[in-house]
C-alpha cells in the first residue's frame, strides 16, 4: 500500500476524483468476478469457468499493486505492494484462489479509501480555485470591459458588482459593501469594506458595488498562496511518518526473507510437505505486511490539514501539526493579537501656554516654552472604532499640540502614529509635515515641525534624549481614571517635557475565552511578550488572566525571552500578527500568525497561519493537533498490535490464510477510517 505516494504513476495525470473512482471501479470488479468465480466453482466443480472469473478478479484487484511493485523494483526498493502480490500469487499456486481474491479486494479497498482521504484536501483546494472568477470588469477612461484576470496588473482598476466574487486582491477606491471572507478566514460574519480597505480574491461581495485598484497579480493573490500552502502541507510529512517510510523497504525485505525461511526450514528440519510450508509462509507474508502501520500517520495528517484549511487555519506540514500538540506554554504579542489592533487616542495632557490652576510649579525652562505654546487637560475622547466629534472645550492651544505631534508622526508607519493621525483627521485639523524626521524602532521618533524640535516616544527614551525627568504630574494624570490600560506616549519640545498622550487598545472580543480554552486544552503557562509599557501590559494581562508579562521589549529581545521561557517550561508557541513579530515567530517551536489574510510576512514566517482575526482559531488549532496526535498513537498501537498478534498466531499455525487476510486488511481499513474522523469538526458552532 503506497500510503506515502498516493498519486501513483498510473494515475499521476488524473485528478484525485478520477483516481479514487477508478480504484473503486477496480475494487468493485474484483468483488464481482470473485463472487462469480465462487458461484461457478460451487455449481460447476473444477471447471475452467471458475478459474477464469478468479483470474479476472485478480487482474481487477491487483493491477495497480503489481504496477507499483514493478516501479519500486526498478528503483531497487521493496514495498508493501510486492508483499501483497507475492502472497496473492502464492495463494493461487496453492489453489486458494478465493483467499487470494479476498486479499486483493481488501487491499484494493484500502487503497481506494486512502486515495479518497488524500483527495479530500485536493478537492478542498479545487473548491477554493473554483471560487476565483476567470474574468473581471476593468475600468478605463470611464468605460467597462470584461477581461481575463491574467491580463490585469497591479494598478489596474476593476469594478465588482453586488453578489459577484472578487477576482483579485485589491484596495477599495470607491463604494461600500459587506464582503463574505469565510472562504479564506473561516469567519461566517461578513466584513464591511470601505474606501482604503483591502479585499481578497475569492471572497463574495455583498449588496454594494466596489471599485478596486488591483494590488496583486492573479498568481500571487492571497488565495493563490493559500492554495500553494495547503498543497505543500498535504505532501509534507510528520517525523514518525518519515522514519516509517525510510524503514519500509528494509522491513519488506525482512518479511520476504522470513517467508523464504518459513518455506525452507520446516521442509529441511521438520519434514513438512511443500504445500504445508508454503501455505504457512504465505499466511506469514500477509499478516506481517505493514499496510496499516504505513498508512497510520498520513491518513490522519492529511485529514487534519484539510479540516484546518476549511476553518481558515493553515498548517505548513505534518511536523508543525505534531509539534503544536507538544506545546506547554503559549506566548502572545499584545497589540493586534490580544487586543483589537486598532489603537485610538484616549486622551492627552499638555503644558503649553496659559494659566495652570496652581498645581504646577513652572520652571524657567518650561516657562520659556509656554510663552509659545496653556496648560490643558483634554477628557478621554469617545471612541467607537475611532474618535467621533471632538474633545469638549477643545482650545486652539490643544489643536496646536495635536497638530505638532501629528505632523511629526505623519512620517511614521507605527500603529501609534496611525492612531494619532486618525484622531487629528477626525477633528478636522490640518498638519504640516516635518522638516526633518528620524525613527528609532521600539523607542520613538524625532524631528522638527514648524520650527520646533520634537521628541515623541517612550518615557525612558525621551528622558535620555532631553536629560530631564518627566514631571510627576504627567505620570499621575496618565494613571488616573482607568488610564492604566492605555499606553502613555511622552512629548518633549525643544528639550523640555511638554505633554503626554495615552493610546488605548481594547482586548479582542473573546480573547479571555480563547485563552481559557488553551489552558483547558493542556497549555500550562500563558505569557505576554510586548514592547509596550509595563503598566499597560500588566493591566491587559490581569483582565485576560495571563500568567506572566515581559514588557518594554525590542523586537530582537523577544527571541531571547522566548528561549528563557522554553528552558523553564518546555516547547513554546508564539502567537503574533506576523509583521513585527517575525523574529519571535521564527524562534518559537511553533509560530502562529493571527489575522494573516493578505500579510506576506505572516504567510512566509509562521508555521501555523490563522487567516481570520478570531483568536478562537488558536485553541482550535491546538485541539486539532492534539486530536491528530491521539489518533496517530491509536493507529500505531492498534496496527502494531494486530501485526504482532497475527504473526505469532501464524508462526504457531493458529491462524488460517483467510483469517489472516481479513485481520490484516481489516486493520488497514479501520486505521484509515479512524484517521478520516478528523475531517469532522468546525471552529465555531
WOBEL-V483521 format. One line per field, one symbol per residue. ss: DSSP state (h for helix, s for strand, l for the rest). phi: phi as a letter, one per 30 degrees, with the letter a starting at -180 (. if undefined). psi: psi as a letter, one per 20 degrees, with the letter a starting at -180 (. if undefined). A space follows every 50 residues. Layout:
BEGIN
ss: ???
phi: ???
psi: ???
END
This chain:
BEGIN
ss: llllllllhhhllllhhhhhhhhhhhhhhhhhhhhhhhhhhhhhlllhhh hhhhhhhhhhhhhhhhhhhhhhhhlllllhhhhhhhhhhhhhhlllhhhh hhhhhhhhhhhhhhhhhhhhhhhhhhhhhhhlllssssssllsssssshh hlllllssssllllsllllsssssllsssslhhhhlllllsssllllssl lllssllllssssslllhhhlhhhhhhhhhhhhhhlllhhhhhhhhhhhh hhhhhhhhhhhhhhhhhhhllllhhhhhhhhhhhhhhhllhhhhhhhhhh hhhhhhhhhhllsssllhhhhhhhhlllsssslhhhhhsllllsssssss lllllllllllllhhhhhhhlllllsssllllslllsllllllllhhhhh hhhhhhhhhlllllhhhhhhhhhhhhlllllllllssssslllssssssl lsssssslhhhhhhhhlllllhhhhhhhllllhhhssssssssllsssss ssssllslllhhhhhhhhhhllllsssssllllhhhhhhhhhhhlllsss llllhhhhhhhhhhhhhhhllssssslllllhhhhhhllssssslllllh hhhhhllssslllllhhhhhhhhhhhhhhhhhhhhhhhhhhhhhhhhhhh hhllllhhhhhhhhhhhhhhhhhhhhhhhllllll
phi: .dddbdcdddbdccddeddddddddddddeddddddddddddccicdddd dddddddedddcdddddddddddddibcbeedddddddddddddicdddd ddedddddddddddddddddddddddddddddddbbcdcahiccbdbddd ddbejdcbbcdeiddddbdacdcajaadbdcddccidddecdcbejddbb eidcdccccccbcdcbdedbdeddddddddddddcdbdedddddddcddd ddddddddddddddddddcchddedddddddddddddddceddddedddd ddddddedddcibccdkddddddddcdcbccbdddicdcdibdbdclabb ccbkccdicccddeddeddddcb.dbcceeddbaildbibdeidcedddd eddddddddddccddddddddddddddidcccdddbabcbeiblbblbbh icdcbbldedddddddibddeeedddddcchidddccdbcbbbhibdbaa ccccbdeddidddddddddddjddbcbcbbcddddddddddddciddbbc chcdedddddddddddddcjebcccbdicdcedddddddbcccciceicd dddddddbccddcddddddddddddddddddededddddddddddddddd ddicbdddddddddddddddddddddedddkbdbd
psi: omhimhnrhijhjqrhghghhghhgggghggghggggggghhhjckqigg hgghghggggiiggggghggghhhjkqprhhggggggggghhhijmgghh ggghghghgghghghgghigghhhghhghihpqirqoppokjqqppqqhi iqrphqpqporpiqqphqqrpphqrpqppojhhgiiphpqppprpiqqqq qirpqcirpppqppiqrhijrggghgggghgghhiqqqghghgghhiggg ggghggghhghhggghhhijkqqgggghghghghgghipkghghigghhg ghgggggghhjkpoplrhghgghhhjpiqpqpqfpifhrijmqqoirqpq nfpappljhpoprhghhghhhh.qpqoprpqpqmjqqqbrppkprhhghg ghggghggiiiqjqhgghgghhghghikqpqpqqhqpppnpigaqqappk jppqpobqghgggghhjqqpphhggggijqkjjijqpppqpqpljppirq qpopoqqqpjgghghhhgghjiohppqpoqirqgggghgghhhikqgqpo rlpqghhhgghghghghhhapqpppaiifjjgghhhhqhopoppljojog gghhgqhppohrjoiihghggggghggggghgggggggggggggghgghg hikjprgghggggghhhghggghghihiiqpqhq.
END
